Amino acid sequence: MYLRLLLVAFLAFVSAETHGQFWKNKKKSQTETEGGQPTSLSPSYAKKEYVPKASRKETKGPTYGLEQEYYERMEDLEKTRRKSEKMMEKPQYSDPLYFGHKRPPKKRKPSKMKFCKQCGIRH
Protein backbone atom coordinates (compact mmCIF):
# COMPACT_ATOMS: atom_id res chain seq x y z
CA MET A 1 0.00 0.00 0.00
CA TYR A 2 2.79 2.40 0.99
CA LEU A 3 4.75 1.42 -2.11
CA ARG A 4 1.83 2.20 -4.45
CA LEU A 5 1.35 5.66 -2.90
CA LEU A 6 5.07 6.38 -3.32
CA LEU A 7 4.96 5.20 -6.96
CA VAL A 8 1.94 7.43 -7.79
CA ALA A 9 3.64 10.45 -6.19
CA PHE A 10 6.85 9.77 -8.15
CA LEU A 11 4.97 9.47 -11.48
CA ALA A 12 3.05 12.69 -10.78
CA PHE A 13 6.31 14.51 -10.03
CA VAL A 14 7.99 13.22 -13.21
CA SER A 15 5.02 14.10 -15.41
CA ALA A 16 4.84 17.62 -13.95
CA GLU A 17 8.57 18.09 -14.50
CA THR A 18 8.44 16.98 -18.14
CA HIS A 19 5.40 19.14 -18.76
CA GLY A 20 7.28 22.19 -17.43
CA GLN A 21 10.34 21.35 -19.53
CA PHE A 22 8.13 21.06 -22.63
CA TRP A 23 6.89 24.67 -22.30
CA LYS A 24 10.38 25.93 -21.49
CA ASN A 25 11.80 24.26 -24.62
CA LYS A 26 8.95 25.57 -26.75
CA LYS A 27 9.62 29.18 -25.65
CA LYS A 28 13.34 28.72 -26.28
CA SER A 29 12.74 27.34 -29.78
CA GLN A 30 10.53 30.29 -30.66
CA THR A 31 13.17 32.79 -29.59
CA GLU A 32 15.85 30.93 -31.54
CA THR A 33 13.86 31.09 -34.77
CA GLU A 34 13.24 34.83 -34.42
CA GLY A 35 16.91 35.57 -34.95
CA GLY A 36 17.32 32.93 -37.67
CA GLN A 37 15.26 32.01 -40.68
CA PRO A 38 11.54 32.87 -40.72
CA THR A 39 9.13 29.96 -40.38
CA SER A 40 5.41 29.65 -40.97
CA LEU A 41 4.84 29.62 -37.20
CA SER A 42 6.90 32.69 -36.50
CA PRO A 43 7.59 34.74 -39.62
CA SER A 44 10.17 37.39 -38.91
CA TYR A 45 10.11 40.68 -40.70
CA ALA A 46 12.94 43.11 -41.02
CA LYS A 47 12.71 45.64 -38.22
CA LYS A 48 13.12 49.19 -39.41
CA GLU A 49 14.56 51.75 -37.06
CA TYR A 50 13.10 55.15 -37.73
CA VAL A 51 15.63 57.83 -36.98
CA PRO A 52 15.01 61.45 -37.92
CA LYS A 53 17.41 62.74 -40.51
CA ALA A 54 19.67 65.53 -39.38
CA SER A 55 19.49 67.73 -42.44
CA ARG A 56 20.46 71.31 -41.78
CA LYS A 57 20.70 73.81 -44.52
CA GLU A 58 23.38 76.38 -44.20
CA THR A 59 22.10 79.91 -44.59
CA LYS A 60 24.37 82.43 -46.17
CA GLY A 61 22.45 85.38 -44.76
CA PRO A 62 19.17 87.17 -45.35
CA THR A 63 17.80 87.20 -48.86
CA TYR A 64 16.85 90.60 -50.16
CA GLY A 65 13.57 89.33 -51.61
CA LEU A 66 12.35 88.28 -48.16
CA GLU A 67 13.49 91.54 -46.65
CA GLN A 68 11.55 93.48 -49.30
CA GLU A 69 8.43 91.35 -48.61
CA TYR A 70 8.75 92.19 -44.91
CA TYR A 71 8.81 95.93 -45.58
CA GLU A 72 5.80 95.61 -47.91
CA ARG A 73 3.85 93.77 -45.19
CA MET A 74 4.72 96.48 -42.67
CA GLU A 75 3.51 99.19 -45.08
CA ASP A 76 0.22 97.32 -45.64
CA LEU A 77 -0.26 96.96 -41.91
CA GLU A 78 0.31 100.68 -41.35
CA LYS A 79 -2.15 101.46 -44.13
CA THR A 80 -4.87 99.30 -42.54
CA ARG A 81 -4.23 100.92 -39.15
CA ARG A 82 -4.62 104.42 -40.61
CA LYS A 83 -7.82 103.33 -42.36
CA SER A 84 -9.30 101.86 -39.17
CA GLU A 85 -8.41 105.02 -37.19
CA LYS A 86 -10.12 107.15 -39.82
CA MET A 87 -13.20 104.91 -39.68
CA MET A 88 -13.35 105.08 -35.87
CA GLU A 89 -13.63 108.87 -36.07
CA LYS A 90 -17.11 108.50 -37.60
CA PRO A 91 -19.97 109.27 -35.19
CA GLN A 92 -21.24 105.72 -35.63
CA TYR A 93 -18.26 104.48 -33.60
CA SER A 94 -17.28 107.52 -31.52
CA ASP A 95 -20.64 108.94 -30.37
CA PRO A 96 -22.26 106.95 -27.49
CA LEU A 97 -25.76 107.99 -28.56
CA TYR A 98 -25.53 105.75 -31.63
CA PHE A 99 -25.36 102.46 -29.61
CA GLY A 100 -23.51 100.76 -32.48
CA HIS A 101 -26.13 101.77 -35.10
CA LYS A 102 -25.31 103.51 -38.37
CA ARG A 103 -27.79 106.28 -37.54
CA PRO A 104 -28.89 107.29 -34.05
CA PRO A 105 -32.04 105.39 -33.02
CA LYS A 106 -35.34 107.25 -32.81
CA LYS A 107 -36.46 108.44 -29.39
CA ARG A 108 -39.96 107.16 -28.80
CA LYS A 109 -42.47 107.52 -25.98
CA PRO A 110 -42.17 104.81 -23.29
CA SER A 111 -45.46 103.29 -24.43
CA LYS A 112 -44.25 102.94 -28.04
CA MET A 113 -40.63 101.77 -27.42
CA LYS A 114 -39.46 98.76 -29.43
CA PHE A 115 -36.85 96.15 -28.60
CA CYS A 116 -33.79 96.58 -30.82
CA LYS A 117 -32.26 93.34 -32.14
CA GLN A 118 -28.95 95.03 -32.90
CA CYS A 119 -28.07 96.47 -29.48
CA GLY A 120 -30.54 94.65 -27.19
CA ILE A 121 -32.03 97.86 -25.77
CA ARG A 122 -35.59 99.24 -25.95
CA HIS A 123 -35.68 102.59 -27.67
C-alpha positions in Angstrom: 0.0 0.0 0.0 2.8 2.4 1.0 4.8 1.4 -2.1 1.8 2.2 -4.4 1.4 5.7 -2.9 5.1 6.4 -3.3 5.0 5.2 -7.0 1.9 7.4 -7.8 3.6 10.5 -6.2 6.9 9.8 -8.1 5.0 9.5 -11.5 3.0 12.7 -10.8 6.3 14.5 -10.0 8.0 13.2 -13.2 5.0 14.1 -15.4 4.8 17.6 -13.9 8.6 18.1 -14.5 8.4 17.0 -18.1 5.4 19.1 -18.8 7.3 22.2 -17.4 10.3 21.4 -19.5 8.1 21.1 -22.6 6.9 24.7 -22.3 10.4 25.9 -21.5 11.8 24.3 -24.6 9.0 25.6 -26.7 9.6 29.2 -25.6 13.3 28.7 -26.3 12.7 27.3 -29.8 10.5 30.3 -30.7 13.2 32.8 -29.6 15.9 30.9 -31.5 13.9 31.1 -34.8 13.2 34.8 -34.4 16.9 35.6 -35.0 17.3 32.9 -37.7 15.3 32.0 -40.7 11.5 32.9 -40.7 9.1 30.0 -40.4 5.4 29.6 -41.0 4.8 29.6 -37.2 6.9 32.7 -36.5 7.6 34.7 -39.6 10.2 37.4 -38.9 10.1 40.7 -40.7 12.9 43.1 -41.0 12.7 45.6 -38.2 13.1 49.2 -39.4 14.6 51.7 -37.1 13.1 55.2 -37.7 15.6 57.8 -37.0 15.0 61.4 -37.9 17.4 62.7 -40.5 19.7 65.5 -39.4 19.5 67.7 -42.4 20.5 71.3 -41.8 20.7 73.8 -44.5 23.4 76.4 -44.2 22.1 79.9 -44.6 24.4 82.4 -46.2 22.5 85.4 -44.8 19.2 87.2 -45.4 17.8 87.2 -48.9 16.9 90.6 -50.2 13.6 89.3 -51.6 12.3 88.3 -48.2 13.5 91.5 -46.7 11.5 93.5 -49.3 8.4 91.4 -48.6 8.7 92.2 -44.9 8.8 95.9 -45.6 5.8 95.6 -47.9 3.8 93.8 -45.2 4.7 96.5 -42.7 3.5 99.2 -45.1 0.2 97.3 -45.6 -0.3 97.0 -41.9 0.3 100.7 -41.3 -2.1 101.5 -44.1 -4.9 99.3 -42.5 -4.2 100.9 -39.1 -4.6 104.4 -40.6 -7.8 103.3 -42.4 -9.3 101.9 -39.2 -8.4 105.0 -37.2 -10.1 107.1 -39.8 -13.2 104.9 -39.7 -13.3 105.1 -35.9 -13.6 108.9 -36.1 -17.1 108.5 -37.6 -20.0 109.3 -35.2 -21.2 105.7 -35.6 -18.3 104.5 -33.6 -17.3 107.5 -31.5 -20.6 108.9 -30.4 -22.3 107.0 -27.5 -25.8 108.0 -28.6 -25.5 105.7 -31.6 -25.4 102.5 -29.6 -23.5 100.8 -32.5 -26.1 101.8 -35.1 -25.3 103.5 -38.4 -27.8 106.3 -37.5 -28.9 107.3 -34.0 -32.0 105.4 -33.0 -35.3 107.2 -32.8 -36.5 108.4 -29.4 -40.0 107.2 -28.8 -42.5 107.5 -26.0 -42.2 104.8 -23.3 -45.5 103.3 -24.4 -44.2 102.9 -28.0 -40.6 101.8 -27.4 -39.5 98.8 -29.4 -36.8 96.1 -28.6 -33.8 96.6 -30.8 -32.3 93.3 -32.1 -28.9 95.0 -32.9 -28.1 96.5 -29.5 -30.5 94.7 -27.2 -32.0 97.9 -25.8 -35.6 99.2 -25.9 -35.7 102.6 -27.7 
